[in-house]
Amino acid sequence: MNPPVVAQIENDILLDSRRAIIHTTQGWLAVADLHFGFEVHRAGQGALLPDFGMDHIETTLLDLLSDHLPRRLILVGDIMDGSGSAAQTLQLLETLQPQVQQIICILGNHDRPGLYQNWPFVETHREAGFLFSHGHHFKAVEKAADPADRIHITGHEHPAVRFSDGAGLRVKLPALVREKIAPSRERWLLPAFSPWAAGSPYRSPHATEHWVCAPQRVWRHDAAIREAK
Protein backbone atom coordinates (compact mmCIF):
# COMPACT_ATOMS: atom_id res chain seq x y z
CA MET A 1 0.00 0.00 0.00
CA ASN A 2 1.32 3.45 -0.92
CA PRO A 3 1.85 5.87 1.99
CA PRO A 4 -0.48 8.87 2.23
CA VAL A 5 0.52 11.97 0.28
CA VAL A 6 0.12 15.28 2.10
CA ALA A 7 1.04 18.91 1.56
CA GLN A 8 1.35 21.62 4.20
CA ILE A 9 -1.02 24.43 3.23
CA GLU A 10 -0.53 26.48 6.39
CA ASN A 11 1.24 26.12 9.73
CA ASP A 12 0.08 22.86 11.36
CA ILE A 13 -2.46 22.21 8.57
CA LEU A 14 -2.08 19.41 6.05
CA LEU A 15 -4.06 18.58 2.93
CA ASP A 16 -4.18 14.83 2.31
CA SER A 17 -4.50 13.63 -1.29
CA ARG A 18 -7.58 11.72 -0.11
CA ARG A 19 -9.40 15.11 0.08
CA ALA A 20 -9.12 15.72 3.83
CA ILE A 21 -7.54 18.54 5.81
CA ILE A 22 -5.87 17.86 9.14
CA HIS A 23 -4.92 20.28 11.89
CA THR A 24 -2.02 18.52 13.56
CA THR A 25 -1.99 20.57 16.78
CA GLN A 26 -5.72 21.18 17.29
CA GLY A 27 -6.40 17.52 16.59
CA TRP A 28 -9.14 17.59 13.98
CA LEU A 29 -9.64 16.15 10.52
CA ALA A 30 -12.31 17.57 8.18
CA VAL A 31 -13.95 16.36 4.98
CA ALA A 32 -17.00 17.61 3.10
CA ASP A 33 -19.65 16.28 0.75
CA LEU A 34 -19.53 12.53 1.31
CA HIS A 35 -22.92 12.11 -0.41
CA PHE A 36 -22.91 8.66 1.13
CA GLY A 37 -25.29 6.22 -0.48
CA PHE A 38 -25.39 8.11 -3.79
CA GLU A 39 -25.84 4.91 -5.75
CA VAL A 40 -28.57 3.62 -3.41
CA HIS A 41 -30.51 6.87 -3.33
CA ARG A 42 -30.29 7.38 -7.09
CA ALA A 43 -31.27 3.76 -7.74
CA GLY A 44 -34.53 4.56 -5.98
CA GLN A 45 -35.03 7.25 -8.60
CA GLY A 46 -34.43 4.83 -11.45
CA ALA A 47 -30.67 5.26 -12.06
CA LEU A 48 -28.50 2.19 -12.71
CA LEU A 49 -25.13 2.73 -11.04
CA PRO A 50 -22.31 0.41 -9.94
CA ASP A 51 -22.22 -0.28 -6.22
CA PHE A 52 -18.75 0.95 -5.25
CA GLY A 53 -18.97 4.42 -3.71
CA MET A 54 -20.03 3.49 -0.17
CA ASP A 55 -17.24 0.96 0.34
CA HIS A 56 -14.71 3.43 -1.03
CA ILE A 57 -15.85 6.20 1.32
CA GLU A 58 -15.91 3.98 4.40
CA THR A 59 -12.50 2.45 3.71
CA THR A 60 -10.91 5.81 2.94
CA LEU A 61 -12.28 7.44 6.09
CA LEU A 62 -11.10 4.57 8.26
CA ASP A 63 -7.64 4.78 6.68
CA LEU A 64 -7.49 8.54 7.24
CA LEU A 65 -8.40 8.13 10.91
CA SER A 66 -5.80 5.39 11.32
CA ASP A 67 -3.06 7.37 9.56
CA HIS A 68 -3.62 10.78 11.21
CA LEU A 69 -5.19 9.82 14.57
CA PRO A 70 -7.32 12.97 15.00
CA ARG A 71 -9.37 13.49 18.14
CA ARG A 72 -12.28 14.99 16.19
CA LEU A 73 -13.70 14.10 12.80
CA ILE A 74 -15.60 17.03 11.27
CA LEU A 75 -18.03 16.12 8.48
CA VAL A 76 -18.80 19.41 6.74
CA GLY A 77 -22.29 18.73 5.40
CA ASP A 78 -23.97 16.62 2.72
CA ILE A 79 -22.97 13.54 4.65
CA MET A 80 -25.76 11.58 2.96
CA ASP A 81 -26.95 11.94 -0.62
CA GLY A 82 -30.68 11.94 0.12
CA SER A 83 -33.55 10.29 1.95
CA GLY A 84 -32.98 6.95 0.22
CA SER A 85 -29.58 6.53 1.88
CA ALA A 86 -30.42 7.43 5.50
CA ALA A 87 -30.05 3.90 6.91
CA GLN A 88 -26.73 3.31 5.16
CA THR A 89 -25.33 6.67 6.31
CA LEU A 90 -26.35 6.04 9.91
CA GLN A 91 -24.53 2.70 9.73
CA LEU A 92 -21.43 4.47 8.43
CA LEU A 93 -21.43 6.88 11.38
CA GLU A 94 -21.85 3.98 13.80
CA THR A 95 -18.87 2.25 12.17
CA LEU A 96 -16.70 5.37 12.44
CA GLN A 97 -17.69 6.25 16.01
CA PRO A 98 -15.34 3.82 17.84
CA GLN A 99 -12.37 5.02 15.78
CA VAL A 100 -12.34 8.65 16.95
CA GLN A 101 -13.15 10.51 20.17
CA GLN A 102 -15.80 12.76 18.57
CA ILE A 103 -17.68 13.01 15.28
CA ILE A 104 -19.11 16.44 14.46
CA CYS A 105 -21.83 16.39 11.80
CA ILE A 106 -22.68 19.69 10.12
CA LEU A 107 -26.03 19.96 8.38
CA GLY A 108 -25.92 20.21 4.58
CA ASN A 109 -28.63 20.72 2.01
CA HIS A 110 -28.68 16.98 1.11
CA ASP A 111 -28.99 15.77 4.71
CA ARG A 112 -32.49 14.57 5.56
CA PRO A 113 -34.55 13.95 8.74
CA GLY A 114 -34.05 10.20 8.46
CA LEU A 115 -30.43 10.86 9.44
CA TYR A 116 -30.36 14.03 11.55
CA GLN A 117 -33.27 12.93 13.72
CA ASN A 118 -31.23 9.87 14.68
CA TRP A 119 -27.78 11.45 15.06
CA PRO A 120 -26.64 14.81 16.52
CA PHE A 121 -26.18 17.52 13.90
CA VAL A 122 -25.16 21.18 14.13
CA GLU A 123 -25.53 24.10 11.71
CA THR A 124 -22.00 25.37 12.43
CA HIS A 125 -18.94 24.33 14.41
CA ARG A 126 -15.96 26.25 15.75
CA GLU A 127 -12.36 25.40 16.49
CA ALA A 128 -9.87 28.07 17.57
CA GLY A 129 -9.74 30.50 14.65
CA PHE A 130 -11.95 28.35 12.41
CA LEU A 131 -15.65 28.40 11.60
CA PHE A 132 -17.20 25.42 9.81
CA SER A 133 -20.47 25.44 7.88
CA HIS A 134 -21.63 23.50 4.86
CA GLY A 135 -21.73 26.58 2.64
CA HIS A 136 -25.24 26.52 1.20
CA HIS A 137 -26.10 29.42 3.54
CA PHE A 138 -22.63 30.96 3.39
CA LYS A 139 -23.60 34.65 3.33
CA ALA A 140 -25.97 34.35 6.30
CA VAL A 141 -23.48 32.37 8.37
CA GLU A 142 -20.63 34.69 7.46
CA LYS A 143 -22.68 37.75 8.40
CA ALA A 144 -23.10 36.35 11.92
CA ALA A 145 -19.51 35.16 12.25
CA ASP A 146 -17.27 36.15 15.11
CA PRO A 147 -14.23 38.31 14.26
CA ALA A 148 -12.08 35.59 15.83
CA ASP A 149 -13.18 33.15 13.10
CA ARG A 150 -10.22 33.86 10.84
CA ILE A 151 -10.95 31.02 8.41
CA HIS A 152 -14.44 29.90 7.35
CA ILE A 153 -14.29 26.30 6.07
CA THR A 154 -17.11 25.10 3.81
CA GLY A 155 -18.00 22.45 1.27
CA HIS A 156 -21.01 22.52 -1.08
CA GLU A 157 -19.26 23.91 -4.18
CA HIS A 158 -17.30 20.73 -5.14
CA PRO A 159 -14.35 22.76 -6.50
CA ALA A 160 -12.15 21.17 -9.15
CA VAL A 161 -9.44 22.10 -11.66
CA ARG A 162 -9.62 21.08 -15.32
CA PHE A 163 -6.49 20.05 -17.24
CA SER A 164 -6.00 19.53 -20.97
CA ASP A 165 -3.00 18.44 -23.02
CA GLY A 166 -4.16 20.49 -26.00
CA ALA A 167 -4.68 17.35 -28.09
CA GLY A 168 -8.06 16.29 -26.80
CA LEU A 169 -7.14 14.65 -23.48
CA ARG A 170 -8.97 16.27 -20.56
CA VAL A 171 -9.11 15.47 -16.88
CA LYS A 172 -10.78 17.14 -13.91
CA LEU A 173 -9.34 16.81 -10.39
CA PRO A 174 -10.80 17.92 -7.05
CA ALA A 175 -9.20 20.89 -5.36
CA LEU A 176 -9.17 22.94 -2.18
CA VAL A 177 -9.67 26.65 -2.86
CA ARG A 178 -8.54 29.46 -0.59
CA GLU A 179 -10.45 32.70 -1.05
CA LYS A 180 -9.97 36.11 0.55
CA ILE A 181 -13.31 37.39 1.89
CA ALA A 182 -12.03 40.28 4.05
CA PRO A 183 -8.63 41.79 4.90
CA SER A 184 -8.13 39.36 7.79
CA ARG A 185 -10.51 36.55 6.81
CA GLU A 186 -10.46 33.65 4.38
CA ARG A 187 -12.87 31.05 3.08
CA TRP A 188 -11.54 27.57 2.40
CA LEU A 189 -13.68 25.45 0.08
CA LEU A 190 -13.02 21.75 0.60
CA PRO A 191 -12.96 19.28 -2.27
CA ALA A 192 -15.91 16.89 -2.39
CA PHE A 193 -15.05 13.61 -0.68
CA SER A 194 -17.50 11.54 -2.71
CA PRO A 195 -15.96 9.55 -5.59
CA TRP A 196 -19.14 10.37 -7.54
CA ALA A 197 -18.53 14.14 -7.33
CA ALA A 198 -16.67 15.22 -10.46
CA GLY A 199 -16.72 18.84 -9.34
CA SER A 200 -16.44 21.98 -11.41
CA PRO A 201 -14.06 24.96 -11.61
CA TYR A 202 -14.74 27.49 -8.86
CA ARG A 203 -14.35 30.91 -10.42
CA SER A 204 -13.75 33.80 -8.05
CA PRO A 205 -11.66 36.95 -8.42
CA HIS A 206 -10.86 36.63 -4.73
CA ALA A 207 -9.34 33.13 -4.90
CA THR A 208 -5.72 33.11 -3.76
CA GLU A 209 -4.76 29.42 -3.99
CA HIS A 210 -5.97 26.21 -5.61
CA TRP A 211 -4.57 22.96 -4.16
CA VAL A 212 -5.18 19.99 -6.44
CA CYS A 213 -5.72 16.46 -5.07
CA ALA A 214 -4.57 13.59 -7.30
CA PRO A 215 -4.28 9.99 -6.03
CA GLN A 216 -0.53 10.23 -5.39
CA ARG A 217 0.13 13.95 -5.44
CA VAL A 218 -1.05 17.22 -3.90
CA TRP A 219 0.13 20.51 -5.35
CA ARG A 220 -0.60 24.22 -5.55
CA HIS A 221 -1.84 25.10 -9.04
CA ASP A 222 -1.36 28.82 -9.58
CA ALA A 223 -2.64 28.71 -13.18
CA ALA A 224 -6.14 28.08 -11.82
CA ILE A 225 -6.02 31.47 -10.11
CA ARG A 226 -5.23 33.24 -13.37
CA GLU A 227 -8.06 31.37 -15.14
CA ALA A 228 -10.55 32.26 -12.41
CA LYS A 229 -9.73 35.94 -12.73
Sequence and secondary structure as in RCSB ss.txt:
>XXXX:A:sequence
MNPPVVAQIENDILLDSRRAIIHTTQGWLAVADLHFGFEVHRAGQGALLPDFGMDHIETTLLDLLSDHLPRRLIL
VGDIMDGSGSAAQTLQLLETLQPQVQQIICILGNHDRPGLYQNWPFVETHREAGFLFSHGHHFKAVEKAADPADR
IHITGHEHPAVRFSDGAGLRVKLPALVREKIAPSRERWLLPAFSPWAAGSPYRSPHATEHWVCAPQRVWRHDAAI
REAK
>XXXX:A:secstr
     EEEEETTEEEETTTEEEETTTTEEEEB   BTHHHHHHTTT    S HHHHHHHHHHHHHHHH  SEEEE
 S  BSSGGGHHHHHHHHHHHGGGSSEEEEB  TT  HHHHTSS  BSEEEETTEEEE STTHHHHHHT  TT  
EEEE SS EEEEEE SSS EEEEEEEEEEEEETTEEEEE  B  TT   EE   TTEEEEEEEETTEEEE THHH
HHH 
